[in-house]
Amino acid sequence: MDAIRTRLRQSSSVGVAEDEEVGGAPRVEMRFVTSEAEEEVEAGPISDITALVLRYRHGYQRAGVFLCVSGVVIFITAFLLAYAVFGGRYHCSQEGGQGEEDGQQGGGANTPADGGAGLYLGELRVMMRRLLQDEDILNTVSRVSRASHPPGSSEGTSLASEILRRFRQLQMDHTWTESLYATLQFPDRSQRSSLWLVDSAGLISEQIPLNPSDYCPYSATGSTTGGVVYANYGRPEDFNWLKSAGVSVVGCVVVMRVGGGVSFAEKVWLAERNGGGGALIYPDPADLPQDPRRLGLNMHTAVSEHVHLGSGDPFTPGFPSFNHTQFPSIQSSGLPLIPALPISATVATKLLSQLSGPSCPPSWRGRLPYVRCVVGPEFSSGRRVKMSVHNVMAPVLLNNIFSSLEGRVEPDQYIILGAQRDSLSPGAVKSGVGTAILLELARTFSAMVKNGFSPRRSLLFVSWDAGEFGNVGATEWLEGYLSMLHLKAVAYFSLDQAIMGDDVLSAYTSPLLVDLLDAAVRQVEHPKHAGQTIYSQAEREGGSWRIMKPLYLNSGAYSFTAFAGVPAMELRFTEERAYPFVNTPLDSASRLQEVLGGRLGVTGRSLGELVGEMVLRLAHDHILPLRITSYAQTVLQFSAQLNKHSAELQSRGLSPHWVFSARGDYSRAAETLQRAIDYSDLHDPTTARFYNTRIMRVEYYFLSQYVSVVETPFRHVIHGVRGHIKVYPRGRSLVSTTSLLTSAAVC
């Protein structure tokens, strides 16, 4: 069994396919041939030598030398014979094919892909790298981002038809679309959203110009008037500081900066929770470069993003919107109750430069010109702000486009790759890059199948609609198949916003996929540093562990894990200097290409190769290469954070000891399952299927069964959104649920 474990570990090492053919079973067979060869020659030269020794007793030294030479000759002859026999068998297997039993000899990287093609993992890597093309990625990004293409628009419909046609041209096994109606929000064409300064009597003294196309999808509509409070990034700690400084935001318009690791939806939700009457969000030059001469935003450009604290259609929470099905009117609890608008740095300067009140902490100071950092809420002139938001809801026909390559051994298990297709702006980063890499990987794997690759599991490529509105297309699909996904979906790879630079790689991932990524970054060359792998470059810059990051709310991968219990990952290349054009009208292919110094195609190819490496492993290996013991460390970190709030928990009748108990239960059960896998015959189809099914359930069992999917969609006990995970009394607390479900997942 140690040999099996060793071969599994070797499946992720560099260059193991052909160099290690002498290991494992082939080496045993070679020894068998050598023994037979020795038996065949036993009656020949060896008998003559013995007779010679007996006849000439005084020639021992000469006979001994002759005996040694003859032995060496016999050994070399047998070795060459074995090499010729098994080398011929290997090459013939490539041409004529082998049965499944032959294809399953060996293990790890030494194992040919099932399906009789006789192709080893190392050969598949070489084939994939040869087929991936830079030019196709660059051309597709340029095509997708030539104009804005929101859901339901003529440009969006044309792009969907083009992607469907390209999938069909690849002659995949299955290509289809799924349509649904979802409720989206757009600016009202007859009445624009506005921002005014009003005097103490409420009379308008000045109107502040806004771009009519700038809006936050799913904002509450209506008007509010009040003072202005500056709340930095709008994080929980920022609002806590305001409370400690005696600054109330109740009834005020809260001005917040883009960024800080907090989505627009979380900013607005926290402003509402603290009593704010409205929210304005602007890009600060300290966070996003705003010098157009150095590829930055201009001071008049706003950044737009949806403000629904959730994903999917907010009017069908927890269930799909397929086939015009009519459901009772239910509104997501994540929809904000206060109006929100994106504003430019120029508008923010006008408002914040007139504030009076306590000074900001030093860390809150941005780089707006002529702004003295104070938090408000009063204006020095005694004026106030009035904001009015006019958006309208509309049902829109959405189309998700699917194309698949069917697996030979386990066709009902899918490795899913997806990318957002729509964009409210040109969307080179927002939708162009992901769509381009998706199509290129589909073309590459389709060509590999034509060249002999026979994946063990199915590959599913998906172009999602309405990603700009909170991954609506993807979430509605998840809701439609929620009950079976943990048995069908092996893993999901989001390609959204995959390239914002070509220097630093980040991977927002489920812990189950960490080992898979670690092996892949050791294989792929860094797009900016020729001759170095991504792993070696990351180690040189402080450690490869910095690549791994937790999933976040607006990630295209988040819903798959936090809502559906499917291990998911979103990869992204960035620069140390932030890419400033995402979610703005300036997100074009030419600007992205300029930021990358003309290396968009090369960087896209590297990202595609990285995802392809992981997909190959998942599609090739007998046992799924997901590390089930990884969550033990994650739960430990989670419990350490929770322990900081033990006093507050105990005051509510809760105890953090549940989490420590859960971690112990999970660790023991996961290690028991891993040992059982290590000491099993993984080449037996029934055994492999049994363990793969159990591995696929691990993520799913982290979803709490004690909360409603409608009220708490992101019910993952580790990755659930702050504020959307409810805490119950001790007997039904989520931490006790963790103990029960994680143990059940692997026992």
N, C-alpha and C positions, 0 to 999 in steps of 0.2 A: 504493500500500500504506500510505502514511502516513495516508491518509484512513480506511482500514479500521481501523488501529490507533487513530486518534483516536475513531472511532465506538465501538469496544469500550470505550475508557476512559470515554466519555460515558455508557455504560450504567449506571454507578454514581453519577452525579451527580444533584443535586436538581432536580426539575421539568423534565425534558428532553423529555417525550413530545410535547406539542403545540407548545411554543415553538420547537422545532427542526425542524419539518416542512419548512422551506424549505431545509434542508441536504441534502447528498448528492444522490441520484438525482432526487428531486422538483425540485430547483433546476435541474438539467440539462433536464428535461422542460419546465419553465416557459420556459426560454430558447428551446427549439424552437418553442413556440407563439408566442412573441413574434416570431420570425423570419418565421413563416408569415403572421402578421397584417400585418407590414410589407410583405411581398410582395403581399398582397391589395390594399393601399391604394396601392401604388406608382403605378398608372396613374391614380389619382384626384387627390386634392388636391395631391400633390407635382408632377404634370405641370402642373397649372394654375398653380402658383406659379412654375415654371420659365418658362412662357410669359409670365407677367406680368412677370417680371424682364427677359426679352428685349425685350418690347414697350416697356417704360418703363425705359430704361437709367438715367435720373436718379433712379429711386425705390429705389435699393439699400438704403438704411437701412430704409425702410418694408417692403420685401420681406423683408429679413433678420429683422426683428422678427416678421413674419407666419410666416416659415419656422420660427423657434424655437418660437413658440406652437403651431403645427401639430404639430411634432415631439413636444412635450410631451403634447399631446392624444392623439396616436397611441400614444405609449408607455403612458400611463395606461390607455387603452382596452384595449391588448393585455394589460397586467398584470391588469386586472380580469377580462378574459375567461379568462386562464389560471387565476386564482384561483377563478373560478366553476366552471370545468371540473374542476379537480383537487380543489377542496373538495367538489363534488358527488360525485366518485368516492369520496372518503374516507368521506362520510356514507353513501353507498349500500353501501359495503363493510361498514359496521357492520350494515346491515339485511339485505342479501342475501347477503353473504359473497363472498370472492375465492378464486381458486385459490392453490395453494401458491407458485407463482412470483411472483404479485403480493405475497403476504404476506411474501416474503423480500427485497423491495427495501429499501434502506437498511441500517442496522446499529445495533448497540447498543441504546440506549433508543429509537431511532427505528423499530425493527423490530417489526411486528405479531407477535403470538404465532402460531406455525404452527397451522394447522387451519382457516384461512379465516374466522375471526371478525373479523379486522381490528382487534383490540384491541392497543394499544400498551402498553409496560411501565408508563408513567406512568398510563394508565387502569386497568391492573390493580392498581397500588398504591392508587389512589383507591377502587376497588371493594373491595379487601381491608379497608381501613381502615373503610369504611362498614359492612361486614358483621360485623366483629369486635364482640362484645358483652361488656360488663363483668359483667352480671347472671348470665349462664350460668356464667362462671368461678366466681363467688362461690358460687352454688348447688351446683355440683358439688363444690367443696372441702368444703362443709358436709356433703353427702351421703356422700362417701367417708370422712370422718374422724369419723363419728358414733360409731364403736366400733372396737376393734382387729379386724383382718381378716387373720390369718396364712394362708399357703397351706394348703389342705385343710380349713379351717374352714367352717362353715355361712355365716358372714358373708362370707368370702372368695368362696365359690361364688356367693352371691347377687349380690355386686358384679360378678363376672365375667359373669354372665348379663345384668345390667343394661347393662354396657358393650357386650356383643355386640348387644343389642337396639337400643341407640342408634346403633351403626354401621349396622345394617340399616335403620333409619328414615331415614338420610341418603341411601339409595339409591346407595351407592357402586358402582363397577363390579364389585368382588369383595370379599366378606367371608367369612372362614373362621377356624377355630381349629386349633391344633396341640397335641396332648396328649403328655405324656411323664411317666414316673415318675422322680423324683430322690430321693436320700437326704438328708434334712434332719435336724437335731438339735433336740430340745426338752428341757425340764426333765423329769426323772423324777417322775411324780406320786406314786409310792409312797415315794420317798426324797429328801429335800431336800438341796441343797448347803448346807454349813455352814462356819463359821469359829469357831475356839476359841483361847483363850490357855491354854497348858499350862505346868506347872512343869518344873523341871530333871529330874524323874523321869518326865516324859511324861504325868502325870495332868492331866486337864482341870480348870482352875481357874475358867474363865469362858467362857460361850458368847456370841458377839457376834451379835446378831439381824440377819438378812438378809431382804430381800424375796424370797419364793420364785419370783416371776416374773422376777427379774433374773438374766440369764445371758448368756454369750458363746457363740453358736452355733459348733459345731465345736471347742470346747475339748476337750482330753484329759480323760478321767475318772479318778478315783482320788484318793488323799490324798497330802499331803506335809507335812512338819514341818521348821521351821528358823527361823533368825533372819530379821529384816526389814531389807532395804536399800532406801533411798529413791533412785530413779534419775531424778528430774525427769520429763521427757517420754518417757524411754526411747529417745532418739535415739542413733545411733552415737557422736556426740561426748560424750553423757552417760556412756555406758558406758566410753568412753576416759578420761574424767576420773576415774571411779572406780578404774580400773586405775592411773592415775598417782598417785592418792592412797593406793594400797595397800589399797583396800577390795575384798575378794573377794565376788562374789555366788554363788559355787558352793554349791548346796544351800539357798540362801535363798529366801524369798518376796520378790519384787521389787515394790515399790509405785511406780506411775507415774501421772502426771497425764494427763487427756484433753487432746488437742491437740498443739501443737508441730509441726504439719505431718506427723505420723506416725500412720498408722492403727493400730487395735487389733492387727491381724494382724502388722504390722511390729514393734510394741512387744513382743508375746509372742515372736515369732521371735528378736528380738535378746536378750531375756532368756534364752531357751532356749540360744541360741548361746554366751552368756557363762557358762553353767553354772547358771542359776537353776533352782530346783525348782518354782516356781509364780509366778503373776502376778496382782496386784490393781491395778485401774485405777479412778481416782476423778476427779470433776470438782472442780477447785480454784476457789474464788471469784475468784482473780486472772484466770482464763480465762473462766469462765462466771458471769455475775451470779447471786447466790444470795440476793437480797433479794426475797421474794414481793411486797412492797409496790411494787416497781419492776419488775415483770414478770421475776422471776428464779426460779431453782430454789429449793426449800427444801433444807435441809441433809441431809434424809433421802432424797433422790432420787438414784438411780444412773443412769448412762448406759450403754446396752447396744449392742454391735456385734459382728459375727462376727469370728472370728480365723483364718480360713483365708487363708493368703497365696496367693491365687489367686482364680479365679472359676469359676462353674459347679459341677456335681456333683463333689465331690472323690473320688468312687469310680468315675467314668468319665472320667478326665482325657484330653483330646485327642480324644474321640469322643462322639457324642450318645447320649442315653438315650431314643430314640424307640421307640414300639411294643413296649414290654415286652422289648426286645431284651436278651438275656443276654450279658454280656461277662465275660471272666476277671476275677477280683477284683484290682483295681489301686487302690492308695491314693495320693492326691496327695502329692507331697513337700512341699506347702505346709501340710499339717495339722500343728498343734503337738503336741509330745510331752509338754508340761507342762500342768497344769490352770490355768485362768484364770477369774477372776470379776470382774464390775463391783461396785464398792462405793460407798457414798455418802460425802459429805464428813464426815459424823458418824463413820462407821467409820474413815475415814482419820485423823481427828483423834485418835481413841482409840489407834490404833497408833503414829502418828508422834510423839505427845506423850511416849511412853515410851522413845523410842530414845536411845541413847548412841553416841558415836563422833565422827569428824571432822565439823567444821562444813561446811555446804553452801557452794558459791560464791554470791555475792549474787544472781546471776540465777536461782538455783533457788528462791528464797524465794517461797512462795505466800502465801495469806491465810487459812490455817486458824487458827482461834482457839486460843490456848494452845499453839501448836506452836513449839518452838525448832528451827530448821532444822539438823538433823544427819542423817547418812546411814546410821547403824547400823554393824554389823548386830545389835548386842546391845541387849537391853532393860535399863533401869536396875534392874528388879526381878529380872533373871535368867530371866525367862520367855521362851517362844518362841511361835510361831504355828503352828497346824495348820489346814490348809484341805482340804476334801473336796468334790469336784465330782461330781454324779450327773446326767448327761444321757443320753438314749437316742437312737439313730439310728432313723429310720423312713422307709420309702418313701412318698412323697406324690405323688398325681396332680396335675400342674401343667397349666395351660392358658394358652398365649399366644394372644392375639386379634389378628387382622390385618384390615385393610381398606385397599383401594387404589383409586386413580383412575388409569386407564390412559393412558399417554402416546400421542400420535398419531404422532410421527416415530420415536422410539426407545423403544418400550414395554418393552423388556427391560432398560432401565437405570432403577434405582430411587433416589429420594431418600427416605431413611428417617427417620421421626420416631418416637421411642419414649419410654415412661414406665413406671416401676415401679408396679404396682397394689397389692401386698400391704404390710402393715405389722404389726409385733408390738405396736404402740401405735395410738392413733387415727390418727397419721401425717398431720396436715394438711400439713406440709412434706414429709415423707418420701415420701408417695404421692399425697396429695390434690391438691396444686398441679400436679404433672406430669400427672396424669390429666385434670384440668380443662382445662389448656391444650391437651393432645393432642386432646381431644374438640372443643374450640372451633375449633382449626385445621382439623380434619377437616370440621366443619360449614361453616366459612368457605370452604374450597377446593371443597367439593362444591357450594355455592351459586354460587361463581364459575364453575364448569364449566357449570352450568345457565344462567348469564347470558352465556355466550359464550367463556369462557376455555378454551383447548384446549392443555394442557401438552405440551411437546415430549417430556418424559420422565415416567415414572410416579411417583406419590407413594404411599408406603407408610406407614400409620399403625399402630403396634403397641403393645398393652398387655401388658407383660411380667409374668410371675409369678415369685415367689420372689426378688425383688430384695434382700430383707433378708438373704439367706444368701450374698451375693456374686454378684449378677446371674446367678443360676442359669438362669432362663428364657431370657434373652438369649444367654448363653454357649452353652447347649446348642443353640440355633438356629444360632449361628455355627459350631459344630463340625459340624453337619449339612450345611452348605452352604459349608464353608471353601474347597473347591477352585474354586468359581466366583464367589465374592464380589467379587474384584478386577475381574471383568468385568461384574458386575451392579449392585453398590452404588456409587453416585456419592459419597454422603456420608451421615453419620449425625448426627442432632441429638438429644441426650439432654435431656429436660425434667425430670429428677429434681431435687428440692430447688431448683427454679428461683427461689423467692421466700422469702427470710429477712429481707427488709427492702425498702426502696424508694429507697435512696440510691446505693450503690456497685455498679457492674456489674463482674463478673468473667467471663471467657471462658476456660475450660480447653479448649485446642484444638490440633489438628494445625496445623503451620505452613502447610500447603497452603490452609487456610481463612482465613488472616489478612486478605488483601485483601478477601474477601467480607464479612467482619465489619466491616472499616474503612468500606466503602461503606454498610453497613446502619446503623451507629450515627450516620451523618450524616443519615439520613432520618427516624429515629424520635424523637419527642418524649420527653424525660425524664419519668417518671411523677411526680416530686416537684417539678420545676421547669418550670412551664408556660411555653411559648414558647421553650424551649431544647432543642436536640437532646441526645441522650446524649453525642455527640462534643464539643459545645461545653462541656458541663458537666465532662466529664472533662479537657479541656484547661485549664479554669479551676482544676481541683483538682490540677494537677501533670503532666498529659500523658495523652493517650489511650492511649499505649503501656502504661500501667499496667493497662489492661483485660485484655490478653493474658497468660495464664498457662499453664504446661505441664500436660498431663494428669496425673492422679494415680490411684493404685491403686483406690480405692473409687468412682471416678467411673463413672457409667453409660455414659460414652463410651469409657472406657479400653480395654476388651476389643476394641472394634471396631478401634481403631488398633494396639494393642500385640500383639494376638493374630491378628486377621484382616486387617490391612493396609488398612483402610478409613478415609479421613479422617473425623474425628469431632470434635464440639464439645459442651460442656456449659456452658450460660449460667446465671448466678445473680445476682440482686439481693440485696444484704446491707446492713447498717448498720455503722457504725464500732463500735458496741457489739454483741457477738456475740449471735445468737439462741440462747438456752440450752436450748430444749426438744426439739431433734432427738434421736431415739433414746431418748426418755423417755415415760412415760405422760401427760405434760402437753402433748404436741404436738397441741393441739386447734385447730379453726378459730377459736374465739372468742379464744384467746390470740394467734394469728397476726394476726387482724383488729385486736386491741388494739395490738399492736406496730406495725402499719402505720397506726394512726390512722384506721381505717375505709377504707383505700385498697387493700384486697386486690384487688378487681375491676379497678381502674384499673391497678395494677401488673401484674396478670396479663395485661391487654390489651396493655400496652406490651411485655412479654416476648414475647407471641404475635406482635405486629406485627414485632418484631425478627427472630424466627425466620422469620416469613412473608416478610419482605423477602429473606432469603437463599434461601429455598426458591423464590421467584418467579424470582430470577436463574438458579438452577440448572435450573429447569424451562423457562425461556424462551430463554436464550442458545443460539446455534448451537454455539459452542465453550464448553466448561466453564470458568467463571471461577475456576479454581484456579491459584494462582501456583506453578508448578513450580520456579522459581528460589529460592523462600523457604528451602528446606532447606540451601542453601549457607551462609547465616548461622547456621543452627542447628548444622550440623556444625562450623563455626568455633568457636562457643561451647563445644561438646562437647569439641573437641580442646584448647581452652585449659584446660578443667578437667582433662582427662586429662594434660596436660603437667605439672601440679603433682605427678603421681605417676610421672613418667618414671623416676626412680631405682628405684622398686619394680618397675615393669614390666620394666625392663632386667635386674633381678636374676632375673626369671622367664623371661628369654629373649624378651621382647616389646619392640617398639619403637613409640612413639607416632607415628613418621613415617608409618606406614600411614594414620593418620587424615588427616594433612595431604595425603597423596597422594590419598586418597579424595575429600576435599573438592574438590581441583583437578579430578579426573575428573568429578565430579558437576556442578560449576559450568560447565565447558565443554560438557558434553553437554546440560545444561538450557538454557543460552543458545542453543545450536545449534537445539534443538527449538523454543524460543520464537520465534527468528527465522524458522524455517520456517513456523510458524503465522501469524506476522504478515504474511508475504508469500504467503499462500495464499488461494484463493477459499473463504472460510468458508461461503458460501451453497450450495456444491455439497454435496449430502448425503453422497456417498461420501467426500469430503475431510474434512468435519466428523466423520464417524463414525470415520475412520482416526485423526485426532488425538485425539479424545475417548477412544478406547480406550487410546492410549498415555498420556494424562494419568492415566487411572484406574489404571494399573499402577504409577505412581511410588511411592505409599505401600506397595504390596504388596512391591515389590522391596527395601524396607528390612527385611523379615523375613528373618532368617538361615536359610539352608537347611542349615546345618551342625550344627544342634542338633535334638533330638527335641521334637516338640510335646507329648508326654506329660511329659517331664522338665522342659522349659523352655517353658511355654505362652506367656509374654510374650517372644517372641524378636525383637522390634523392636530394632534395634541402637542406636536413639536413646532410645526410650521404655521399653525393657525394665526390669522391676523390679530394683532393686539386690539382689544375692544370688541371683536366679533366672536371671541371664545368666552362663553359664560362659565362661571364657577358655581358649582352646586354644593350642597352640604356634604359633609365628610363621607357619608355612605355612598354618594353618587358623584364624587368629585372626579374631575378629568384625570387627576393623577392616579387615583385608584383604578380608573378605567385603563390607564396605560399598563398597569401591572397585569390586569386580566387579559387584555387583548394582545399585548406583545408576547406574553407567554403562550397564548393560544396560537399565535402566528407560527411558532417554530417548534412546538412540542409534538 
